[in-house]
Amino acid sequence: MKKRTFALALTAVLATSLVLGACGSKSSDDKKGGSKDSDKNFTVAMVTDTGGVDDRSFNQSAWEGLKAFGSENKMKKGQSGYNYLQSASEADYKTNLNTAVRSNYDLIFGIGYKLKEAIETVSKQNPDNHFAIVDDTIDDRDNVVSIGFKDNDGSFLVGVVAGLTTKTNKVGFVGGVKGTVIDRFEAGFVEGVKAVNPDAKIDVQYANDFAKADKGQQIASTMYSSGVDIIFHAAGGTGNGVFAEAKNLKKKDPKRAVWVIGVDRDQWDEGKVKASDGKEYNVTLTSEIKRVDVAVKDLSARAKKGDFPGGEKIQYGLDKDAVGLSPHQDNITPDILKKVDEYKKKIVNGDIKVPEKP
């Protein structure tokens, strides 16, 4: 009788411990959204494309957003807070994503459409982890959110600026690698120029790389030599070479009107140059900003609160000021800025539909 009573008591104790253990465990659903009870341990990382985190463009903008998110939430850089993994080559994409998974980051960003295939593979292999692809779409995957931008709309506006600013009636476009995303930049820019200056000639060239500044400088040299006075680059780190060439020309001849339109982030600082006359100039006409930082920060905050929008496609455009002209507008005349505003309203209202393909 005593043995039976003891056995029943032991069973009750074990049952109670199992219930308490279950209540104290963290379910996979909680992990996927960041802890719903406490988000103090939320961690987030981003994997760059080959441009690197300091490309002064797309990756850098994303990293600035992640740093801002970390600062606001008193997080430290590193595996226990927020971090980045840099890709030296495309072969690093899957390796870096898997490293982030093993490091138990709650949210992992893939910065740029070139990481699509890697994220598709790694996210399928790790359904309990959360991923985000920036600048592309991954369908039918509940643990991946797709972040996109209406680059063509923003490019249209900088095309308006270029078309109304050029003195030679020759402008240029330098792309990194031909593809869906850069097509939107090219298409929008060309249409914007044509809308205000149908007689302008537009030279379009591709470097076939996002990380070769020397190639960008070579293309820019050819364009400027042919009479082009404004170049819009959508080429990541390759675009640094466009700036280098424009600054060299300005340094030699301060009176020469030579301009660069930056991309993704405000590239005003990249255009600063001290010319041969001892004066300071800036060859940045404007930049088409793509607020990758806003998107990264916004999604990180949602995931931290347990509101990860898995399977959704989030678009950022002119209506949210996620694309458009950069704040530095010193080199643009007031009448041109007024014209830009007119076209912006027409696009937002749907009066103008900017093409996504050249």
Beta strands, then each sheet from edge to edge (+ up, - down):
strand 1: 44-47
strand 2: 82-85
strand 3: 107-111
strand 4: 130-134
strand 5: 144-149
strand 6: 170-175
strand 7: 201-206
strand 8: 230-234
strand 9: 259-264
strand 10: 272-274
strand 11: 280-282
strand 12: 284-290
strand 13: 313-316
strand 14: 323-325
sheet 1: 2+ 1+ 3+ 4+ 5+ 13+
sheet 2: 7+ 6+ 8+ 9+ 12+ 14-
sheet 3: 10+ 11-
end
